[in-house]
Amino acid sequence: MLVNRHDYRLVGNGGYGVGFQLLNTSSFDHEEVNLLLRLLELRKQHFGEGVIAIDCGANVEAHTIEWAKFMYGWGKVVAVEAQERIFYALAGNITLNNCFNARALWAAVGANEGTINVPIPDYFTPSSFGSMEIRKTESTEFIGQAIDYSEENTRKTLMLSIDSMDLPRVDLIKIGIEGMEMEALEGATQTLEKMKPQLVIEKIKSDEQALTAFLLARGYNIFPLGINLLAIHESDPLAAIMQAQHEKS
């Protein structure tokens, strides 16, 4: 895989970042990856071949590659990445791994179609680039370098909503976009109501109560998954199984 050797932030006796994991362990969140592969397999089992998964905030990306390889012959992946330089690595990794059932989009995911100014960090300064927030907030994370959000140091980038992708089917959506998760859900309302995909949503920089309320109102059951929320629609055969296991634990 192509990975920036500067993609890490050291803290204490360790560090974090996609590059940090890949370069130090030759893997990335393998437990989470394996769980999502199982979800994709169950989606095929319950709803048939032609599975489509969306990776929002794909980074370089371990999930996209593993999903595409696993679903060869019966599923496809749409991977979306907002940082231009990271997008190039994502596209390169798809090509290097012959993942002809994966497509990369250089864009941000939000509530509406349009454009958004994406900051351009110094990719030669060690930092957790996947942790960079597109929108500055009062609690914006320090990723290893200060980020300049001024217009002259940003790149105007396409912003898509999940609904605007107009996909024939959506089975799984992973959303890890550094605080814009709620916006992505708002832009997926029609997709959620029509296709009822399984969802894995990063919660550490978003309002968990708002995420939960939004999903519960649309018939989703929600289960904790580390720094993420796993949401399975009540009509999905997996929901009853998950609920029973959750109650036992």
Secondary structure, DSSP 8 states (H G I E B T S, - for coil): ----TTB-EEETTEEESHHHHHHHHS-SSHHHHHHHHHHHHHHHHHH-S-EEEEEET-TT-HHHHHHHHHTTTTEEEEEEE-SHHHHHHHHHHHHHTT-TTEEEEE-EE-SSSEEEEEE---TTS-B-GGG--SS--TT----SS----SGGGEEEEEEE-TGGG--S---EEEE--TT-HHHHHHTTHHHHHHH--EEEEE-TTS-HHHHHHHHHTTTEEEEEETTEEEEEETTSHHHHHHHHHHHH-
